[in-house]
């Protein structure tokens, strides 16, 4: 006699939601970027030569973090 096959479900048996919220990835990425800016120091972080908006943005972040 053959055993019946149980249909598989996509949800975990314990009922715990395994999806991450958006901030679970955004916050570590933001923290990593801030640490890179702190390590680089005020004189070492340079933007691309043709992008003054990015250079201005990086300078503002460094000014905010240094105060």
Backbone torsions as a table, in degrees:
resi	resn	phi	psi	omega
1	UNK	NA	129.5	-177.8
2	UNK	-81.9	141.9	178.1
3	UNK	-79.7	146.1	178.7
4	UNK	-75.2	138.8	176.7
5	UNK	-86.6	131.3	177.9
6	UNK	-84.0	136.0	178.2
7	UNK	-68.3	139.6	179.8
8	UNK	-83.5	143.2	176.5
9	UNK	-114.0	154.4	179.5
10	UNK	-83.5	-18.0	-178.8
11	UNK	-87.2	146.1	178.8
12	UNK	-67.0	152.9	-177.0
13	UNK	-66.6	-30.0	-176.6
14	UNK	-80.7	-12.8	179.3
15	UNK	84.1	10.7	-179.7
16	UNK	-84.6	132.2	178.8
17	UNK	-78.8	121.7	-175.4
18	UNK	-96.0	-1.2	178.5
19	UNK	-75.6	142.5	179.3
20	UNK	-92.0	143.4	173.0
21	UNK	-71.4	163.6	-175.8
22	UNK	-60.5	-35.1	-176.1
23	UNK	-74.3	-15.5	178.8
24	UNK	-68.5	-22.2	175.0
25	UNK	-102.6	-31.9	-176.5
26	UNK	-71.5	-41.0	-177.4
27	UNK	-66.0	-46.2	176.0
28	UNK	-62.5	-36.4	178.1
29	UNK	-65.7	-41.2	177.7
30	UNK	-65.0	-43.0	178.4
31	UNK	-62.5	-39.7	178.0
32	UNK	-63.1	-42.9	179.5
33	UNK	-64.2	-41.0	178.8
34	UNK	-64.7	-42.3	178.0
35	UNK	-63.2	-38.5	176.5
36	UNK	-62.8	-39.7	178.2
37	UNK	-66.5	-37.0	179.0
38	UNK	-69.1	-37.9	-179.9
39	UNK	-69.6	-39.2	-176.9
40	UNK	-65.0	-32.6	-179.3
41	UNK	81.3	169.6	-174.7
42	UNK	-70.3	-28.1	-175.8
43	UNK	-95.9	-7.0	-172.7
44	UNK	-102.4	-17.7	-177.7
45	UNK	-86.6	113.7	-179.5
46	UNK	-124.9	138.1	176.5
47	UNK	-89.0	175.5	177.3
48	UNK	-63.0	145.4	-175.7
49	UNK	-62.0	-27.5	-177.7
50	UNK	-93.5	9.7	-175.3
51	UNK	-126.3	81.5	-178.5
52	UNK	-69.3	-25.1	179.5
53	UNK	-66.8	-41.0	178.4
54	UNK	-67.3	-40.0	177.7
55	UNK	-62.5	-42.0	178.9
56	UNK	-64.5	-40.9	179.1
57	UNK	-62.7	-44.8	179.3
58	UNK	-64.4	-40.3	177.9
59	UNK	-62.9	-40.1	179.5
60	UNK	-65.3	-40.0	177.8
61	UNK	-64.2	-43.4	179.5
62	UNK	-64.7	-38.7	177.7
63	UNK	-65.2	-40.0	179.9
64	UNK	-66.1	-40.6	-178.6
65	UNK	-75.0	-24.2	-177.6
66	UNK	-83.9	-14.7	-179.5
67	UNK	-91.2	NA	NA
